[in-house]
Amino acid sequence: MPRGFNFAILNPKEKAPQWTDDEREKIKSFIFGESTDMEALLSLNLIKRKEEAQIFAETPEDKIKKALIQGGSESLQEVIGDLLKKYKALEILENILMSAMQEIGRLFEQGELYLPQLIRSASVMNNCVDILTPYLDKVDKASSKGKILMATVDGDVHDIGKNIVGTVLECNGYEVIDLGVMVPRDKIVEKAKEINADVVTLSGLISPSLKEMERVADLFQKVGMQVPILIAGAATSKLHTGLKVLPNYNYSLHVTDAMDTITVVSQLLSTKRKDFLETKQNQLRKIAKRYIDNNSDQPEEKKVLPEVKKTVSYIPKVLGKQFLSLPVEIFKDSLKWDIALYALRVKNTPEEEKTLNDLKKIYEKLIEEKVEFRAAYGYFRCKKTETFLEMEGITFEVSAEFAQYIEKEDYVGGFVISVGSKIFKDDKYLGLLETLLCNAIAETASEYMETRVSEDIVPTFLRPAVGYPILPNHSLKKIVFDLIDGERTGAKLSPAFAMSPLSTVCGFYLCNDNAKY
């Protein structure tokens, strides 16, 4: 940029090369016209091309670091065996492996490594630790920057984001204790005390999790804890944390993603902790105060919107519960790969091709194992009174935005679509890819089923999922499950209306040709 360059040209099919500082200077000198030594530049290319051949001449230390940074090696056992001839197991763990992982964390922070590479590195690290474990004395323990306790709160089963953040924290030298999902609040408090946690992170994807986070914070306050709690997840916000959590527990902060978590944790475990906490707390209090000042104490009037009439009155060919189970193989030409690629933040990056190839290998395995998606669905008669609907003897309330597309006497459908597979559950990297691939399959299946329902039952123009803005009340999932016997798909609802497996979609069908999101 200082030299006037403002547009980089990259080959997205190649991985970003790992250059030394000296090599970088030679390249920059040539680009800026400060050097005309073409031979020096060409020699760098030859060096990179010979890297694989040179691996046999590298030291075991170099080999293990390269395996970690590149995310794989077929000779870990052999290389660690060579290292054990020179070092104690704890020395390998602390001085070689942890040093390499910290370098990986630095490369990730600087944008030189991508999320799938980071997860592959963490998977290799786990394999190294497994190999070293029999050689570690019982008292041996690698040092860490601090203990981070992680949990998805009770009622919520979502853990993809939490797992990614945990991996990033581990790669940055922190000890992570992950309690998993659906964790009761008393267990979180007990474990935080037991391990003397430096920071606790609470995550949740669905809005009912917000209440549970408030309860956890309240319990931390009641038992006199002073460990910082980081509130994280798609359902959370700075406003909710400042308005509902911070008043319950004065050590509550909000984080947005993995990199924000790293920044906040590093500050909390530094000498600047007190000032940092005060600054963040004041920011949250200002956000909460602004909201309170801008919102009247007067109760909000019930909203009812004018009915949006249909152009054509469609009548379903068949009413009642339906069920369908089909192999995921049918989506070979239509699968929405980008859902997984964007979730991994590799779309339009050098890592995209490698990640897509890995996803496709997993997809082939799902086909080989005859994995299916299951759909419970159907249309029913519906009576509407303002924002209340009655279907099959069940009365429930929906948002005014949704109710406006339903006439007083109408037909409304529901669906639950689920696909579950844990073939790669024991591999951190492949397991994450499998979960995200199943999410992409579930979304692809949702589109497929909308088309199929439109052809076989009645033209369908809207299929909003419960939990999205037009249907924010997660308890509506239970209504849909009850209407169509959604558990036939293998999906389950938690008491807080979280669905498992994660790759499950639940919502309503509308046959109003003027309906829109």
RAGI-V165938 format. One record per residue. PHI is phi in whole degrees, 0 to 359 (* if undefined). PSI is psi in degrees with one decimal (999 if undefined). BURIAL is + if it has 9 or more other C-alpha atoms within 8 Angstrom, else -. Layout:
phi & psi & burial
PHI & PSI & BURIAL
PHI & PSI & BURIAL
This chain:
phi & psi & burial
* & -44.4 & -
298 & -23.9 & -
267 & 4.8 & -
99 & -2.6 & -
284 & 135.9 & -
222 & 9.7 & -
210 & 114.6 & -
270 & 138.9 & -
251 & 118.2 & -
235 & 154.6 & -
263 & 104.8 & -
293 & -11.4 & +
275 & -9.1 & -
252 & 146.7 & -
288 & 150.9 & -
295 & 126.0 & -
289 & 149.5 & -
263 & 97.5 & -
264 & 147.0 & -
283 & 166.9 & -
300 & -40.0 & -
296 & -41.8 & -
294 & -40.0 & +
300 & -43.5 & +
296 & -38.4 & -
296 & -42.6 & +
294 & -47.2 & +
298 & -39.2 & -
297 & -37.5 & +
289 & -44.1 & +
298 & -39.6 & -
275 & 4.5 & -
77 & 15.3 & -
273 & -13.6 & -
221 & 145.7 & -
240 & 19.2 & -
280 & 84.4 & -
296 & -34.2 & -
297 & -38.7 & -
297 & -39.2 & -
291 & -44.2 & +
296 & -33.3 & -
295 & -32.1 & -
297 & -42.0 & +
297 & -41.2 & -
295 & -38.8 & -
300 & -46.0 & -
295 & -37.7 & -
291 & -25.7 & -
268 & 3.0 & -
304 & -44.6 & -
294 & -36.9 & -
292 & -31.2 & -
284 & -15.1 & -
302 & -29.2 & -
287 & -20.2 & -
265 & -4.4 & -
284 & 158.1 & +
284 & 160.7 & -
303 & -34.2 & +
298 & -44.2 & +
295 & -40.5 & -
296 & -42.3 & +
289 & -36.4 & +
294 & -40.9 & +
295 & -40.5 & -
299 & -40.1 & +
291 & -46.1 & +
291 & -37.9 & +
274 & -8.8 & -
79 & 32.5 & +
170 & 146.8 & +
197 & 138.5 & -
272 & -3.5 & -
236 & 34.7 & -
303 & -46.5 & +
302 & -44.5 & -
293 & -44.8 & -
294 & -43.8 & +
294 & -34.8 & +
301 & -41.6 & -
294 & -39.6 & +
294 & -36.5 & +
294 & -17.3 & +
284 & -18.9 & -
249 & -29.1 & -
228 & 161.7 & -
285 & 157.6 & -
302 & -42.0 & +
294 & -35.6 & +
295 & -39.0 & +
297 & -43.9 & +
296 & -48.4 & +
280 & -45.3 & +
271 & -25.6 & -
251 & -57.0 & +
291 & -49.5 & +
295 & -35.5 & +
297 & -43.0 & +
295 & -39.9 & +
294 & -35.6 & +
293 & -36.3 & +
295 & -39.5 & -
297 & -43.6 & +
300 & -40.2 & +
294 & -43.7 & +
298 & -37.2 & +
293 & -44.4 & +
299 & -34.2 & -
274 & 0.8 & -
80 & 14.7 & -
269 & -14.8 & -
236 & 149.5 & +
253 & 164.5 & +
307 & -47.6 & +
301 & -37.0 & +
296 & -41.2 & +
298 & -43.3 & +
291 & -37.7 & +
299 & -41.7 & +
298 & -42.9 & +
297 & -36.2 & +
294 & -41.6 & +
296 & -40.2 & +
300 & -43.6 & +
300 & -41.2 & -
297 & -39.9 & -
297 & -44.2 & +
297 & -40.6 & +
300 & -40.7 & -
292 & -36.8 & +
280 & -25.2 & +
310 & -45.8 & -
298 & -19.9 & -
264 & -4.3 & -
273 & 135.7 & +
290 & 157.0 & -
299 & -28.2 & -
273 & -12.9 & -
293 & 136.3 & -
204 & 126.2 & -
293 & 140.1 & -
288 & 154.6 & -
220 & 167.2 & -
285 & -19.9 & -
165 & 163.2 & +
261 & 124.7 & +
244 & 119.8 & +
264 & 128.5 & +
238 & 145.3 & +
200 & 142.6 & +
269 & 128.5 & +
293 & 162.4 & +
304 & 134.8 & +
98 & -12.2 & +
241 & 135.9 & +
250 & 4.5 & +
278 & 130.1 & +
220 & 4.9 & +
299 & -51.4 & -
299 & -42.8 & -
300 & -43.7 & +
296 & -38.3 & -
295 & -46.2 & +
298 & -40.9 & +
300 & -42.6 & +
297 & -44.1 & +
297 & -41.8 & +
298 & -44.2 & +
298 & -41.5 & +
293 & -18.8 & +
260 & 13.3 & +
92 & 12.2 & +
264 & 149.7 & +
272 & 121.2 & +
252 & 126.0 & +
248 & 109.4 & -
257 & 116.9 & -
276 & -7.5 & +
92 & -146.2 & +
246 & 166.9 & +
53 & 45.5 & +
269 & 120.8 & +
298 & 148.8 & -
296 & -36.8 & +
293 & -31.1 & -
291 & -36.5 & -
296 & -45.4 & +
296 & -47.0 & +
300 & -43.7 & -
291 & -38.7 & -
300 & -40.6 & +
292 & -46.7 & -
302 & -44.5 & -
265 & -1.8 & -
55 & 56.2 & -
300 & 142.7 & +
275 & -34.4 & +
214 & 145.1 & +
241 & 132.2 & +
247 & 131.4 & +
247 & 129.4 & +
236 & 156.6 & +
191 & 141.1 & +
258 & -29.2 & +
257 & 152.2 & +
299 & -32.9 & +
300 & -21.3 & +
294 & -23.7 & +
298 & -43.0 & +
298 & -40.9 & -
294 & -36.1 & +
297 & -39.0 & +
298 & -40.4 & +
293 & -39.8 & +
298 & -46.5 & +
300 & -41.4 & +
298 & -40.2 & +
292 & -38.8 & +
301 & -40.2 & +
293 & -43.4 & +
296 & -34.5 & -
268 & 4.2 & -
79 & 26.4 & -
287 & 154.5 & -
227 & 15.1 & -
281 & 134.4 & +
296 & 138.6 & +
251 & 129.2 & +
256 & 121.6 & +
268 & 124.5 & +
216 & 158.5 & +
126 & 161.9 & +
300 & -30.5 & -
280 & -14.5 & +
271 & 167.3 & +
199 & 164.0 & -
296 & -36.5 & +
298 & -50.2 & +
298 & -42.2 & +
297 & -44.4 & +
289 & -33.4 & +
275 & -38.1 & +
243 & -28.9 & +
263 & -49.4 & +
303 & -39.9 & +
298 & -26.0 & -
279 & -31.7 & +
208 & 118.4 & +
286 & -2.0 & -
249 & 33.3 & +
260 & 135.1 & +
226 & 162.1 & +
247 & 138.6 & +
233 & 152.2 & +
259 & -35.5 & -
202 & -171.7 & -
299 & -45.2 & +
291 & -36.4 & -
296 & -39.6 & +
298 & -44.9 & +
301 & -45.2 & +
298 & -47.1 & -
294 & -45.1 & +
298 & -43.6 & +
298 & -36.6 & -
289 & -39.7 & +
294 & -26.6 & +
258 & 19.7 & +
249 & 179.5 & -
289 & -11.5 & -
269 & 8.8 & +
310 & -50.9 & +
299 & -49.9 & -
295 & -40.0 & -
297 & -45.9 & +
301 & -47.3 & +
299 & -42.4 & -
298 & -48.1 & -
294 & -40.2 & +
295 & -41.1 & +
296 & -37.9 & -
298 & -43.9 & -
294 & -39.0 & +
294 & -37.6 & +
296 & -42.1 & -
298 & -43.5 & +
295 & -43.0 & +
296 & -41.8 & -
300 & -41.1 & -
295 & -45.3 & +
296 & -42.3 & -
296 & -32.2 & -
270 & -3.1 & -
241 & 124.1 & -
293 & 152.4 & -
283 & -10.1 & -
292 & 136.6 & -
297 & 140.4 & -
287 & 135.1 & -
289 & 145.0 & -
297 & 129.6 & -
267 & 129.4 & -
229 & 122.6 & -
262 & 152.0 & -
300 & 144.2 & -
293 & 134.4 & +
264 & 105.6 & +
287 & 152.6 & +
283 & 149.3 & -
284 & -37.3 & -
233 & 135.0 & -
274 & 102.1 & -
272 & 137.7 & -
240 & 124.1 & -
300 & 143.3 & +
289 & -27.6 & -
214 & 142.3 & -
246 & 156.6 & +
106 & -179.4 & -
289 & 136.2 & +
232 & 159.6 & -
215 & 143.3 & -
213 & 140.0 & -
224 & 123.1 & -
223 & 150.2 & -
293 & 144.3 & +
294 & -13.4 & +
301 & -24.5 & -
293 & -12.1 & -
262 & 16.8 & +
306 & -36.9 & -
259 & -0.6 & -
229 & 2.7 & -
298 & 135.5 & +
275 & 76.1 & +
301 & -32.7 & +
299 & -26.3 & -
302 & -45.8 & +
288 & -39.9 & +
295 & -40.2 & +
291 & -37.4 & +
298 & -33.8 & -
271 & -2.3 & +
60 & 37.6 & -
244 & -0.5 & +
299 & 130.0 & +
63 & 33.7 & -
235 & 167.6 & -
299 & -19.7 & +
272 & -6.4 & +
300 & -48.0 & +
297 & -44.9 & -
299 & -45.9 & -
295 & -42.2 & +
298 & -40.5 & +
297 & -39.8 & -
294 & -41.0 & +
298 & -40.7 & +
293 & -35.4 & -
295 & -40.4 & -
295 & -41.6 & +
301 & -43.0 & +
298 & -36.0 & -
292 & -39.6 & -
299 & -40.6 & +
295 & -44.9 & +
301 & -37.5 & -
274 & 5.1 & -
58 & 41.7 & -
291 & 139.4 & +
238 & 157.4 & +
258 & 148.0 & +
238 & 139.2 & +
230 & 123.5 & +
253 & 130.6 & +
200 & 173.2 & +
160 & 158.7 & +
253 & 148.8 & +
219 & 157.5 & +
293 & 146.1 & +
220 & 132.9 & +
249 & 137.2 & +
240 & 135.1 & +
232 & 106.8 & -
55 & -110.2 & -
253 & 13.0 & +
258 & 134.3 & +
246 & 145.9 & +
236 & 120.1 & +
223 & 126.5 & +
52 & 39.1 & -
79 & 2.8 & -
256 & 125.7 & -
251 & 132.6 & -
207 & 161.4 & -
254 & 143.0 & -
235 & 174.8 & +
289 & 155.1 & +
297 & -33.8 & +
297 & -33.9 & -
278 & -43.2 & +
298 & -26.8 & +
296 & -21.2 & +
267 & 5.4 & +
244 & 130.2 & +
276 & 168.0 & +
302 & -37.8 & -
239 & 114.3 & +
209 & -173.1 & +
232 & 131.0 & +
228 & 141.0 & +
250 & 166.5 & +
221 & 159.1 & +
208 & 148.3 & +
227 & 122.8 & +
235 & 129.7 & +
217 & 144.9 & +
218 & 129.3 & +
229 & 136.1 & +
205 & 134.8 & +
228 & 40.4 & -
300 & -37.4 & -
252 & 27.3 & -
299 & -23.1 & -
271 & -0.7 & -
245 & 118.8 & -
302 & -45.7 & +
287 & -55.1 & +
294 & -32.2 & +
296 & -41.1 & +
294 & -43.9 & +
298 & -38.6 & +
297 & -42.9 & +
298 & -45.7 & +
291 & -34.1 & +
295 & -41.9 & +
297 & -35.8 & +
299 & -42.7 & +
295 & -38.3 & +
295 & -42.8 & +
298 & -40.7 & +
291 & -40.1 & +
297 & -41.7 & +
296 & -33.8 & +
297 & -43.6 & +
294 & -42.2 & -
300 & -43.9 & -
291 & -35.7 & +
299 & -43.7 & +
296 & -43.1 & +
294 & -42.6 & -
297 & -40.1 & +
299 & -35.7 & +
278 & -40.0 & -
268 & -27.2 & -
240 & -63.3 & +
196 & 143.1 & +
306 & 127.1 & +
242 & 131.2 & +
243 & -10.8 & +
213 & 135.5 & +
223 & 63.9 & +
294 & 135.9 & +
276 & 143.1 & +
294 & 135.0 & +
107 & -16.9 & +
274 & 167.2 & -
310 & -38.3 & -
285 & -19.6 & +
224 & 69.0 & +
287 & -18.3 & +
279 & 108.0 & -
294 & -20.3 & +
294 & -16.3 & -
295 & -19.8 & -
301 & -40.1 & +
295 & -36.5 & +
301 & -48.6 & +
296 & -46.6 & +
303 & -43.0 & +
292 & -39.6 & -
298 & -43.6 & +
246 & 8.8 & +
58 & 58.2 & +
299 & -24.0 & +
291 & -9.9 & -
298 & -21.9 & -
282 & -9.4 & +
94 & -6.2 & -
280 & 149.9 & +
230 & 154.4 & -
250 & 135.5 & +
279 & 167.8 & +
303 & -24.1 & -
261 & 14.4 & +
72 & 25.8 & +
276 & 140.3 & +
260 & 140.1 & +
228 & 142.6 & +
295 & 167.0 & +
300 & -31.5 & +
276 & 60.7 & +
231 & 136.5 & +
237 & 137.0 & +
222 & 134.2 & +
187 & -163.7 & +
241 & 154.9 & +
251 & 138.6 & +
236 & 137.2 & +
254 & 35.2 & +
262 & 115.2 & +
289 & -6.1 & +
254 & 5.9 & +
284 & 144.2 & +
208 & 157.9 & -
287 & 999 & -
